[in-house]
Amino acid sequence: MLVNGVEEENGGGDDVEVVFEEQDEDVEFDDMSQFTFSRHTASVFCVAISHTEKYCLSGGEDDTAYIWNTENPDEYAKIEGHKDSVTHCGFSPGDSYFFTADMSGYIQLFKPEGSTTPAKVWDFEVGDVEWVKWHSLVPILMAGTSDGAVWMWKVPSFETKTIQLGSVPVVDGTLLSTNRHLATAYQDGCVKVIDMKQGVSTFSVDTKSELTCVAVGAQDKLIAVGDANAQVHLVGGGKVLATLSDRAPDTVNGEGTDSVEHVIFHPSRDLLAAAYVGERVVLYDTALQRVRTSLEHPAGVIKTAWAGENDRHLVTACLDGVIRVWDVDRAEILTEVTGHTGQLLDITLSENVVLTSSDDKTVKVFKV
């Protein structure tokens, strides 16, 4: 499985002078972004935007993170102290805090207090992290690690809870609508729903596959997990309901060369989008449990998102550096958004902003 789209390498370098660049109309390709943040000296693995859209976060292979102001490009601060590539970052509900986390498991927490003067309030070190994210409603930070642990920290008391239900990596986790239960995918194929308050699993299902990602459908009726061998498993009622793929069984080689990198349910339709390393996004009809259509790309796809209120539009982030907006009912590209010269490694969308990071050492801001 890829790490945010690329294999991890050691990086670093001297600070660059340019922080933001207004786009030059004479460049050889069409750069459609409003700003380019070019402070990083190596690949940028993760990005996040505050709920107010005022602040952006980025973290990269240079063991460094930055917080910066989308309204005033000269306002930024460098977050130091990490021991490895910064692969996760995010703002808490209400934007009172933000975190940065590196691959080695070192997590730092700050209060923004202006993008040039963030105040560090806490740090913690766990095992190698697979994912770190905020609870969607309350300031609880959650993480899954390579040793099979799920960690939770209440902020600002920093009360800590560890739930150890396995010994293999917890590769992904996402909340159910109860906001008390967490759906988790383990590398060995197990899907577990964890009661975060009690610290126990309410059910566990073995897909017998190497899992890579997880998503939860509307009203928690379905859980979808992707695996390293081009398959998506639908879980419901405490069992595996279906195993779906657009590839014939005899073409799945079991070597993990066509992994599912991201899965996401449509918010109101019986559709699931699965992004593949193998240069496509497959749309599955979850009611009929079959392939609906395949959206072919020139390179692997790292992430997808349903766009705004239109129930037909899907945004895809591709390793060719291009963002595409699709009409899924027609399987047609509506627009291609360009700007990066390297592979896209992360993307996040808000109401008015699309934020992307790349192997080209930059972060770009696109206004919607």
N, C-alpha and C positions, 0 to 999 in steps of 0.2 A: 504494500500500500504506500502511496505517496504521502509525504508530509506537506500538507497544504499545497500539493501540486508538484513538488519537486523533491528530489533526494537531498538530504541535508549535507552540507559541506561546511568546512571551517571558513570563516570570513573575517573581514576587518578592513581597516584602512584609515587614512587620514581624513579629518573633517573636510567637507567641501564648503565652498563659500556661498553658493546659491541656496537659499531656503525655499523660496517660491519663485516660479517663473511665470510671467504672463506669456500666453502662447503666441508664437511667431507664425504669421500667416505664410511665410516662405519656406516652411519645413517641407521635406520631401513627401511626407504622408500627412493625411488630414488628422490633426490633433484636435479633437472635439472637446477636450476638457477646459475648464475655466482656469484652474491652477494646477501646477505641478509642485509637489513637495519633494525636494531632492537632497534632503539632509542626510539620509542614510548612505552608508558606504558599501552596502552589500544587499542581497535580495531582501525584500520586505515581505514577511510572512503573514502578518495579520493587521487588520484595521478595524476601527470602531468609530462610531459617531454618537455624540450625546443626543439625548432625546429632544433637547432644544435646538439641535443642529448647530450649536455655537462652537463646540470643541470636537476635534478629531484626535484619535490615537493611532499610532502605528508602531509596530515592533518588527525587528529584523534579525538577519543572520549576523549582523555586527554587534550582537549582544546588547543592543540599545533600543530604547523606546523613546518616542516623542509625543508630547501633547501640543496641539497647536490650534489656533483660532481661525475658523473658516471665514470670519468677517473681517479680520485684520491679520493678513498674512505675516506680518512682522512679529507677531506675538507667538512665541514657542518656548518650550523648555525641553531639555534633554534629560531622560530618565536613565541613570546609570546604576551600577551595582549588580547587574545580572551576570551570571557565570556561563551562560550558553545562549543560543539563539532565542530571541523573544518570539514566541509562537502564539500567544494568546493575550488579548487585552479586551477591556470592556468597561462601560459605565453602569453604575447601579441604577435601579429605579429612582427617578427623581434627580439623578446626576450629582448626588452628594459625594460620591466616591468613584474612583476608577482603579482598576488593577492592571498590572502587567505581570506576565508569567513566562518563565523560560523553560526550555526542554528538560533541564535538570531538576525542575520542581521548585525553583525559588520564586516565590510570589511576593510582590510588593503592592501595598495599598496606599492610595493618596486621596487627599481632598483637592479638588481643582484650584479653588481660591485664585482664579486668574490663570491663564495658560502659561504665563511666564514664571509663576511662583507656586507650583503645586506643593502641598505640605504632606510629607510622608507620615503616616499614622501607624503603620504595622507592616511586618513582614513575617514570612513563614516558609519553611522548607519541607517538602514532602518528597516522595520518590518521583521518578520520571513521569511527567504528566502527559496524559492522552487528550484531555480537554479540561477547560476551566470556563465557567460561565456563572452569571448571576441568576438568582431566582427572579422570576418575572414581576413579582409584586412587592416583595420585601427584601431588605438588604441582607440576604444570605448568599454567601459565595460558595460555589460547589465545584468539586474537581474529581476527576477519575484518574487513577494512576496505573502504571504498568505492572504493579504488584497486586492488582485486583482490589484495591481499596477505593471507596467513595468517601470523600472528605466534605465536611460542611462547617462553615464558620458564620456565626451571627455577628453582624456589625451594628454598633461599635463595641459590643461587649467582648467580642472575639471568643465567645464560648465555642469550643471545638467538639465535633462529633466525627468519629470514623466508623464506617460500616464495611466490614470485611466479609464478603460473601463468596470469595473465590481467590485464586492465586495467579490468574492470568490477566492480561491487560483489560481494563474497562475502556473500550475504544470510543464509546460515545454515550451520552446521556441526555435526556430531555424530559421536561415536566409534563405530567398529565394535567387535565383541566381542574382536577381537585386542588392543585397547587401544593399538595402534600405528598404526592406519589411521583416517583422518578422512574421512567423507563430507561433501562440500561442495556447495552450490548457488550458482550464479552467476546474476546478474540476466539475462544474455543467453541463458539456457537450458541452459548446460552443467552437467552433474553430474560431479564428479571425485572419485575416491577417492585420497587422498594418503597416501603412506608418510611418516609424520612423521619417522622416523629418517633416511631417505635424501633427503627433501625433493623427491620426484618423484611424479608422478601414475601410479598403476598402471592406471587406465583413465579414459577421458573419453567421455561420451555427450552429444549435443546434443538436447534436447527441443524446440528451436525455439519456446520460450515464455519469457515473463518470469517467472522463478521467485521464490518468496517464502519457502519453508520446506522443511525436509528431515527425514526420519526413517528409521531403520534397523530392519528387522524382526528377528525371532528368528534366531539363527545366521547373520546377515548374508545371508540368502537373497534378500531384497528391500530395495531402497531406494525410498522414496516421496518425491516432491517435489510441492508445490503451486505453482500459478501464479496470475497476476493475473486470469485469465479463467475462473475456476470449474472448472479442470481439475486432476486429480491424475494424475501419471505414475508408473507402476511400472517400475523399472529392475532388471534382473538379468542375470547372465551377460554383462555388458558391452554391453547394448542396452536400448532401451525396449521393454518387453514389452506394455504397454497404456497407453492414455490414457483416463481415466475421468472422467465428469461426470454429474450428475443433470439437466443441461440439454441440450436438443437443440442440435446444432451450429449451427443457424441463429439461436439465441438468444444465443450467445456473441458479444458485440459487440466484443471486442478492446480495450475502453477501460479495462480494469482496475477496473470498478465492482463486481465480485463476486469479489474475491480470496480465495484460500484462506489463512487466517492461521496455521493450525497443523495439523499432521498427526501422528498417533501410532498405532503398531501396538498391537494387543492382545498381551500378553506370551505367550499360549499358544494363541490361536485365530486363524483366518484372517480377521481383521477389522482394518480400518483406519478410524479416525475422522478426518474432515476438518472443521475449523471454518471457516465462511464469514462474510465481512462481510454477505452476503445473508441473514441471520437464520435460520441453520439449521446443524445438524451432519449430515453425510451419512456413513453407515456403508457401507463398501465390502467386499464379499466378495473377498479377494485371491486365493483359489484359483479362483473362477469368473470373476473380473475383471468384476464388475458391481455395481450399486447394490443394497444389501440393504434399507436403509430410510433415511428422512430424519426427523430430530428437529427440528421447527419451533420457533423461538424468536421472541420479540417484537422482538428487535434483533439486531445482529451478535454473533458469538461470537468471543472472542479466543484462548481456550485451552481444552483439554480434558485430562483425566487419568483413567486407569482407577483405580478406588477399591479399595484394599486387596486382600484375597485373593478377593473375590467377582468371578467372571469376567463378571458381567452388568452391573455398575454402572459408569456413566460420569459423571464430574463435568464440568460445563460452566460457564464463566465468561462472562457475557453483558454487553453494553453497557447493558442496562437496570438494572444494579447487582445482579442476583440470581445466586446460585449455584444450580444445579439438579443433582440426582442422578437419573439415568435408569436404568431397567431396559431395556437395549438389546434384549433378546429380545422384550419386549412393547411397546417404543417408548412407554413410560409414564414420567411423572415420579413419582418416589418421594417427593421432598421438595424444597421451595424454601427456600433459606437467605437471609434478608434482613438488611439492616443499613445498607448504603450508600445515600446519596441522589444519587449521581452514577454515571457509567459506571465499570464495572470495567476496570482497566488492566493488572492482573497478579494472578496467583494462584499459590501454591505449597502443596503438601501434604506433610506428614510423617506419622508414625505416629499422633500424637495431636493435631496442630494443623493448621488451615487458615488461611493468612495471605493477606489480600487487600489490594490498593491501589486507589485510585479517583481519579476526577476531582474528588471532593468534598474533596480535600486530606487525606484520612485513610487510615490503615492499620487494619484490624480483625483481631483474633485470635478465631478460632472454635475451640473445643475439640471434638474428635471423641469 
